[in-house]
Amino acid sequence: MTIEDILQQAIQHNATDVHFCPSNLGYKVLIRIAGKLQPLTLEQDSYSLINRLKILADLDLSETRRNQEGQLQLKLNSSLYFIRVSIINTNKGEKVALRLLEQKNILPLHKLGLPTALQQCLEQTMTQQHGLILVCGATGAGKTTTLYACLEALNNGEKAIFTIEDPIEYEVDNFFQCQPAPAIGLTTIQLLKAFLRQDPDIILIGELRDAQTAQLAVNAALTGHMVFATLHSNSALSAIHRLQAWDVDFLALRSALCLILHQVMAFQEQTAKPKFQAIVPSWSEDQPPLSYQQVLDKKSMWHYFPEPKQPDTTNGNMTLPCDPINTTNTRQ
């Protein structure tokens, strides 16, 4: 089978990822369907298969020891697909993972599946002049889809919208989209600093990966910009734990933070459906929290979406939306 044949079969099965796994018999090809890996085929001619992928993704054919990352676009079944490529070297050979992203139109907010109260809160929050909105979850949870829906809702031609993405998954005419290029020393931090000199209204940071980027995002939100960013965490409140671990200045964060949205991708009969939770600061300027510990310990510091469940009288437990969502058959 060719790469194109394998990808076409993966798409027909509604797969989100394709794995090429080296073994003594050749390359085992696995596809992820409804959050679970399933075998597709076993390919004997592994050398030409991996080289073909490298050519399509504009990667170094001669390099087999270092990790490589790239991307490519293919038209399959009359649809255009953006495919992320990751290659690592293992003791059995090069292992390849592909993420399949169909280039669909950006979804409007009302089609994301947000609960009504949360959608109204998000729409009101993101139209503020400045602040920080975090969208949390793991890879494959749909964070990028949510963020683009937010930006598209704000894309009225009256605002300068800048994005930092690695890679750029959707190209939008009215956005100024940039991708970090570490090979030439162009980092997320350098791009973010440059954005602040470009008179932006809205800034999207594809992912907060380190303390310096997180602090810059908070500072940007304090200086008259609306900042959207993603963060990998298991719950909305866990995002605060990560910011605390990075030692992000708390006084700046409490003034900048507007909303933390957490989502997971659940699968029902192989149909993906996102589930959302969110927390919104409820403190006032007159009585703000004084420390990370205070906002982590006091439930009254937050408004919750959905509302907290009433205590279970049988065991005294109560589940709050800031706790991790039940992840049975889900990808966080």
C-alpha positions in Angstrom: 0.0 0.0 0.0 1.1 3.6 -0.7 1.0 6.4 1.9 -2.0 7.8 0.0 -3.8 4.4 0.2 -3.1 4.2 3.9 -4.3 7.7 4.6 -7.4 7.2 2.5 -8.4 4.1 4.5 -7.7 6.0 7.7 -10.0 8.8 6.6 -12.7 6.3 5.6 -12.6 4.9 9.1 -12.9 8.5 10.6 -9.4 8.1 12.2 -7.8 11.1 13.9 -4.2 9.7 13.9 -2.1 7.2 12.1 0.9 5.4 13.7 3.7 3.7 11.8 5.3 1.4 14.3 8.6 -0.5 13.5 8.8 -4.2 14.3 10.8 -7.2 13.3 8.3 -8.0 10.6 8.0 -4.5 9.1 5.9 -1.5 9.9 2.6 -2.1 11.8 0.2 0.6 10.8 -2.3 1.6 13.6 -5.1 4.1 13.4 -6.9 5.9 16.2 -10.7 5.6 16.0 -13.0 7.0 18.7 -10.0 7.5 21.0 -8.6 3.9 20.6 -5.7 2.5 18.5 -6.7 -0.2 16.1 -4.5 -2.2 13.6 -4.9 -1.3 9.9 -2.2 -3.2 8.1 1.4 -4.6 8.1 3.8 -3.1 5.6 7.0 -5.0 4.6 8.6 -2.2 2.5 9.2 0.1 5.4 12.1 2.0 3.8 10.2 3.4 0.9 7.2 4.1 3.0 9.0 6.3 5.5 11.0 8.0 2.8 7.9 8.9 0.9 6.5 10.5 4.0 9.7 12.5 4.5 9.6 13.7 1.0 5.9 14.8 1.3 6.7 16.6 4.6 9.9 18.2 3.3 12.1 16.4 5.9 15.7 15.2 5.8 15.8 11.8 4.0 19.3 11.1 5.3 18.5 11.8 9.0 17.5 8.7 11.0 18.8 9.5 14.4 17.3 12.8 15.4 13.6 13.6 15.9 12.0 15.4 13.0 8.7 17.3 12.7 6.9 18.5 9.6 3.6 19.0 7.9 1.9 18.4 4.6 -1.3 18.9 2.8 -3.1 16.3 0.7 -6.4 16.2 -1.1 -8.2 12.9 -0.4 -11.8 12.0 -1.1 -12.4 15.5 -2.5 -11.3 17.1 0.8 -8.1 18.9 1.7 -6.3 17.5 4.8 -3.6 19.2 6.8 -1.3 16.5 8.3 1.2 16.9 11.1 4.2 14.6 10.9 6.3 13.5 13.9 9.3 11.1 13.6 11.4 9.7 16.4 14.1 7.2 16.5 13.5 4.1 18.7 15.5 0.9 19.3 13.5 -0.8 16.5 13.7 2.0 14.0 11.9 5.2 13.1 8.4 5.6 14.6 6.0 7.9 12.8 2.8 9.6 14.0 0.5 11.5 11.8 -2.4 13.8 13.0 -5.1 14.2 10.4 -6.9 17.5 10.3 -9.6 18.2 7.7 -9.5 21.7 6.4 -13.1 22.6 7.2 -14.7 26.0 7.6 -14.2 27.5 11.0 -17.2 26.5 13.2 -19.3 29.3 14.7 -19.5 29.4 18.5 -23.0 28.2 18.6 -22.1 25.0 16.9 -19.3 24.0 19.3 -21.7 22.3 21.7 -21.2 24.8 24.6 -23.9 24.8 27.3 -26.0 27.9 26.8 -25.0 29.7 30.0 -21.3 29.1 29.3 -21.6 30.3 25.7 -23.2 33.5 26.8 -20.5 34.0 29.4 -17.7 33.3 26.9 -19.3 35.7 24.3 -19.5 38.4 26.9 -16.0 37.9 28.3 -14.2 37.8 25.0 -15.6 41.1 23.8 -13.8 42.9 26.7 -11.0 45.3 25.8 -8.3 43.3 27.6 -7.8 40.1 29.6 -6.7 36.5 29.5 -8.8 33.5 28.4 -7.3 30.1 28.8 -8.6 27.0 26.9 -7.3 23.8 28.5 -7.2 20.1 27.7 -4.9 17.5 26.2 -4.0 17.0 22.5 -7.0 16.1 20.5 -9.5 17.8 22.8 -10.5 20.4 20.2 -8.9 23.4 21.8 -7.8 24.9 18.4 -11.3 24.6 17.1 -12.7 26.4 20.1 -10.1 29.2 19.8 -10.7 29.8 16.1 -14.5 30.0 16.7 -13.8 32.7 19.3 -11.5 34.6 17.0 -13.8 34.3 14.0 -16.6 35.8 16.2 -14.4 38.8 16.9 -13.2 39.1 13.3 -15.3 42.1 12.2 -12.5 43.9 10.4 -12.1 46.4 13.2 -9.5 44.6 15.2 -5.9 43.5 14.5 -5.7 39.8 15.3 -2.3 38.1 15.7 -1.6 34.4 16.2 1.4 32.3 17.2 0.8 28.7 16.1 3.1 25.7 15.7 2.0 24.6 13.2 -0.6 27.0 11.5 -3.6 24.7 11.1 -6.1 27.1 9.5 -5.2 30.0 7.2 -7.5 33.0 7.7 -7.3 36.1 5.5 -7.7 38.7 8.2 -5.4 37.2 10.7 -1.7 37.9 11.0 -0.5 34.3 11.6 3.1 33.4 12.6 4.9 30.2 13.2 8.0 29.8 15.4 11.2 28.8 13.6 13.7 27.6 16.2 16.2 26.8 13.4 16.7 30.5 12.8 16.2 31.5 16.5 12.6 32.7 16.1 10.9 31.6 19.2 7.4 32.0 20.6 8.8 34.5 23.1 10.4 36.6 20.4 7.2 36.6 18.3 5.1 37.6 21.3 7.4 40.5 22.1 7.3 41.6 18.5 3.5 41.4 18.4 3.3 43.9 21.3 5.0 46.5 19.0 2.5 45.8 16.2 -0.5 47.6 17.8 -2.5 44.3 18.3 -6.1 44.1 19.7 -6.2 40.3 20.0 -3.4 37.8 20.5 -3.7 34.0 20.2 -0.8 31.9 21.7 -1.1 28.4 20.4 0.2 26.9 23.6 1.8 28.1 26.9 4.8 25.8 27.3 7.0 27.6 29.7 7.1 30.1 32.5 8.4 33.0 30.4 5.7 32.7 27.7 3.0 32.4 30.4 4.3 35.5 32.2 4.4 37.5 28.9 0.9 36.4 28.1 -0.3 37.7 31.4 1.6 41.0 30.9 0.1 41.4 27.5 -3.4 41.0 28.9 -2.7 43.7 31.4 -1.5 46.2 28.8 -4.7 46.6 26.8 -4.9 43.3 24.8 -7.3 40.4 24.8 -5.1 37.3 24.9 -6.3 33.8 24.2 -4.0 30.8 24.9 -4.1 27.1 25.4 -2.7 25.1 28.2 -2.4 21.4 28.8 -4.2 20.5 32.1 -6.6 17.8 33.4 -9.1 20.3 34.7 -9.8 24.0 34.7 -8.5 24.5 38.2 -5.3 22.5 37.3 -4.4 25.4 35.0 -3.9 27.5 38.1 -1.6 24.8 39.6 0.5 25.0 36.4 0.8 28.7 36.5 1.8 28.5 40.2 4.4 25.9 39.4 5.8 28.3 36.8 5.9 31.1 39.4 3.8 33.4 37.3 3.3 36.6 39.2 0.0 36.1 41.1 -0.9 39.8 41.5 -0.7 40.2 37.7 -2.6 37.0 37.0 -5.5 37.9 39.3 -6.0 41.2 37.4 -5.7 39.6 33.9 -7.5 36.3 34.2 -11.1 36.4 32.8 -12.0 32.7 32.2 -10.6 29.2 32.1 -12.3 26.8 29.8 -11.5 23.0 30.0 -12.7 20.5 27.4 -12.4 16.8 26.6 -13.3 14.9 23.5 -15.8 12.1 24.3 -16.8 9.4 21.8 -20.3 8.0 21.5 -20.6 5.3 18.9 -17.5 6.6 17.2 -18.9 10.1 17.1 -16.7 12.8 18.7 -18.5 15.2 21.0 -16.7 17.8 23.2 -17.6 18.3 26.8 -16.9 21.6 28.4 -16.4 22.9 31.9 -15.3 26.4 33.0 -14.5 28.6 35.9 -14.7 32.4 36.1 -13.1 34.6 38.8 -15.8 35.8 41.2 -13.5 38.1 43.3 -14.0 41.8 43.3 -11.4 44.6 43.0 -12.2 45.6 46.5 -11.5 42.2 48.0 -9.1 40.4 45.7 -7.4 37.1 46.7 -3.9 37.5 48.0 -2.3 34.2 47.0 -2.5 31.2 44.8 -3.4 29.0 47.7 -6.5 31.2 48.4 -7.9 30.7 44.9 -7.1 27.0 45.0 -8.7 26.3 48.4 -11.8 28.6 48.4 -14.5 27.4 46.1 -16.3 30.8 46.6 -13.5 32.4 44.5 -15.1 31.0 41.3 -18.3 30.9 39.3 -18.7 27.4 37.9 -20.0 26.2 34.6 -22.0 23.9 34.9 -23.1 24.7 38.4 -21.8 22.4 41.1 -23.8 19.3 41.8 -25.6 19.0 45.1 -23.9 16.8 47.7 -24.7 13.1 47.4 -26.4 12.3 50.7 -25.4 8.7 50.5 -21.6 9.3 50.7 -21.2 13.0 51.3 -19.2 13.6 48.2 -19.7 16.5 45.8 -18.3 16.8 42.3 -17.4 20.3 41.1 -16.8 21.2 37.5 -13.3 22.2 38.3 -12.6 18.5 39.0 -11.4 16.3 36.1 -14.3 15.1 33.9 -15.0 11.4 33.9 -12.6 10.3 31.2 -14.2 6.9 30.3 -13.9 6.7 26.5 -12.7 10.2 26.2 -9.5 12.0 25.1 -8.7 14.9 27.4 
